Amino acid sequence: MAARKKRAPAKRKRTPAKRKWSAGVMQRSDALDIEHGAFAKPDARSIAMSLKRSADRSRRRKAGPFQSAMSMLNFYINRAGRNLPAARKKILNDAKIELRRLYGRA
């Protein structure tokens, strides 16, 4: 009997729409309307202020402004995962602390 040659498993192709689903969540989420570039700001205070401003103005949110702002910040941190540099992660985590302070929940 001749030995059978094993075939390599077929590689799955990802469709662009499924690959960037988290970007779609950021744009179409009912959590709140976020300012463009809110998470790209250089320091924690400006990120927190931007999220607070967005949460207070948004009419699409289902929860309170603090909960909506915090959930979007956590969503961004979680979706970035291992691709987020440690320095940037620290700034975003400091933004969570600043957001709590801005809403009087520190």
MARSEVO-565387 format. One record per residue (C-alpha): residue number from 1; chain; residue in three letters; x, z, y. Coordinates in Angstrom, 1 decimal, padded with zeros to 4 digits. Layout:
<atom NUM, "A", "ALA", <X, Z, Y>> ...
% end
This chain:
<atom 1, "A", "MET", <000.0, 000.0, 000.0>> <atom 2, "A", "ALA", <001.3, -000.9, 003.4>> <atom 3, "A", "ALA", <001.2, 001.8, 006.1>> <atom 4, "A", "ARG", <-001.3, 001.2, 008.8>> <atom 5, "A", "LYS", <-000.1, 000.9, 012.3>> <atom 6, "A", "LYS", <-001.9, 003.3, 014.7>> <atom 7, "A", "ARG", <-003.3, 001.9, 017.8>> <atom 8, "A", "ALA", <-002.9, 003.6, 021.1>> <atom 9, "A", "PRO", <-006.2, 004.9, 022.5>> <atom 10, "A", "ALA", <-007.8, 002.7, 025.1>> <atom 11, "A", "LYS", <-007.0, 003.9, 028.6>> <atom 12, "A", "ARG", <-010.0, 004.7, 030.7>> <atom 13, "A", "LYS", <-010.2, 003.1, 034.1>> <atom 14, "A", "ARG", <-011.6, 005.3, 036.9>> <atom 15, "A", "THR", <-013.9, 003.8, 039.3>> <atom 16, "A", "PRO", <-013.0, 004.5, 043.0>> <atom 17, "A", "ALA", <-016.4, 006.0, 043.6>> <atom 18, "A", "LYS", <-016.0, 008.7, 040.9>> <atom 19, "A", "ARG", <-012.4, 009.4, 041.8>> <atom 20, "A", "LYS", <-013.1, 010.6, 045.4>> <atom 21, "A", "TRP", <-016.3, 012.5, 044.8>> <atom 22, "A", "SER", <-015.1, 015.5, 046.7>> <atom 23, "A", "ALA", <-014.7, 013.4, 049.8>> <atom 24, "A", "GLY", <-018.3, 012.4, 049.5>> <atom 25, "A", "VAL", <-019.3, 016.0, 049.2>> <atom 26, "A", "MET", <-017.5, 016.8, 052.5>> <atom 27, "A", "GLN", <-019.3, 013.9, 054.2>> <atom 28, "A", "ARG", <-022.8, 014.3, 052.8>> <atom 29, "A", "SER", <-023.0, 018.0, 052.1>> <atom 30, "A", "ASP", <-026.0, 020.0, 053.4>> <atom 31, "A", "ALA", <-023.7, 023.0, 053.8>> <atom 32, "A", "LEU", <-022.9, 021.9, 057.4>> <atom 33, "A", "ASP", <-021.7, 019.1, 059.6>> <atom 34, "A", "ILE", <-018.0, 019.5, 060.0>> <atom 35, "A", "GLU", <-015.9, 018.2, 063.0>> <atom 36, "A", "HIS", <-013.6, 015.4, 062.0>> <atom 37, "A", "GLY", <-010.1, 016.7, 061.1>> <atom 38, "A", "ALA", <-011.2, 020.3, 061.0>> <atom 39, "A", "PHE", <-008.9, 021.2, 058.1>> <atom 40, "A", "ALA", <-006.0, 019.3, 059.5>> <atom 41, "A", "LYS", <-005.5, 021.6, 062.5>> <atom 42, "A", "PRO", <-002.1, 023.2, 062.8>> <atom 43, "A", "ASP", <-003.1, 026.9, 062.8>> <atom 44, "A", "ALA", <-005.6, 029.3, 061.1>> <atom 45, "A", "ARG", <-007.4, 030.3, 064.4>> <atom 46, "A", "SER", <-008.2, 026.7, 065.4>> <atom 47, "A", "ILE", <-009.5, 025.9, 061.9>> <atom 48, "A", "ALA", <-011.7, 029.0, 061.9>> <atom 49, "A", "MET", <-013.0, 028.2, 065.5>> <atom 50, "A", "SER", <-013.8, 024.7, 064.5>> <atom 51, "A", "LEU", <-015.7, 025.8, 061.4>> <atom 52, "A", "LYS", <-017.5, 028.4, 063.4>> <atom 53, "A", "ARG", <-018.5, 025.9, 066.0>> <atom 54, "A", "SER", <-019.7, 023.5, 063.3>> <atom 55, "A", "ALA", <-021.6, 026.1, 061.4>> <atom 56, "A", "ASP", <-023.3, 027.4, 064.5>> <atom 57, "A", "ARG", <-024.4, 023.9, 065.6>> <atom 58, "A", "SER", <-025.3, 022.4, 062.3>> <atom 59, "A", "ARG", <-029.0, 022.0, 061.5>> <atom 60, "A", "ARG", <-028.4, 020.7, 057.9>> <atom 61, "A", "ARG", <-027.2, 024.0, 056.5>> <atom 62, "A", "LYS", <-029.3, 026.0, 054.1>> <atom 63, "A", "ALA", <-027.6, 029.3, 054.3>> <atom 64, "A", "GLY", <-026.4, 031.3, 057.3>> <atom 65, "A", "PRO", <-023.6, 030.1, 059.5>> <atom 66, "A", "PHE", <-020.9, 032.4, 058.1>> <atom 67, "A", "GLN", <-021.7, 031.6, 054.5>> <atom 68, "A", "SER", <-021.8, 027.9, 055.2>> <atom 69, "A", "ALA", <-018.5, 027.9, 057.0>> <atom 70, "A", "MET", <-016.8, 030.0, 054.3>> <atom 71, "A", "SER", <-018.1, 027.9, 051.5>> <atom 72, "A", "MET", <-016.8, 024.7, 053.0>> <atom 73, "A", "LEU", <-013.4, 026.3, 053.6>> <atom 74, "A", "ASN", <-013.3, 027.6, 050.0>> <atom 75, "A", "PHE", <-014.5, 024.2, 048.7>> <atom 76, "A", "TYR", <-011.6, 022.5, 050.6>> <atom 77, "A", "ILE", <-009.0, 024.9, 049.2>> <atom 78, "A", "ASN", <-010.3, 024.7, 045.6>> <atom 79, "A", "ARG", <-010.5, 020.9, 045.6>> <atom 80, "A", "ALA", <-007.0, 020.5, 046.9>> <atom 81, "A", "GLY", <-005.7, 022.6, 044.0>> <atom 82, "A", "ARG", <-002.1, 022.1, 043.1>> <atom 83, "A", "ASN", <-001.6, 019.3, 045.6>> <atom 84, "A", "LEU", <-001.9, 021.8, 048.5>> <atom 85, "A", "PRO", <001.6, 023.0, 049.6>> <atom 86, "A", "ALA", <002.1, 026.8, 049.7>> <atom 87, "A", "ALA", <002.5, 026.8, 053.5>> <atom 88, "A", "ARG", <-000.7, 024.9, 054.0>> <atom 89, "A", "LYS", <-002.6, 027.2, 051.6>> <atom 90, "A", "LYS", <-001.4, 030.2, 053.5>> <atom 91, "A", "ILE", <-002.8, 028.8, 056.7>> <atom 92, "A", "LEU", <-006.1, 028.0, 055.1>> <atom 93, "A", "ASN", <-006.3, 031.5, 053.6>> <atom 94, "A", "ASP", <-005.5, 033.0, 057.0>> <atom 95, "A", "ALA", <-008.3, 030.9, 058.4>> <atom 96, "A", "LYS", <-010.7, 032.7, 056.0>> <atom 97, "A", "ILE", <-009.5, 036.1, 057.4>> <atom 98, "A", "GLU", <-009.9, 034.7, 061.0>> <atom 99, "A", "LEU", <-013.4, 033.4, 060.2>> <atom 100, "A", "ARG", <-014.4, 036.8, 058.9>> <atom 101, "A", "ARG", <-013.1, 038.3, 062.1>> <atom 102, "A", "LEU", <-015.0, 035.8, 064.3>> <atom 103, "A", "TYR", <-018.2, 036.7, 062.6>> <atom 104, "A", "GLY", <-017.6, 040.4, 062.7>> <atom 105, "A", "ARG", <-017.2, 040.8, 059.0>> <atom 106, "A", "ALA", <-013.5, 041.8, 058.9>> 
% end
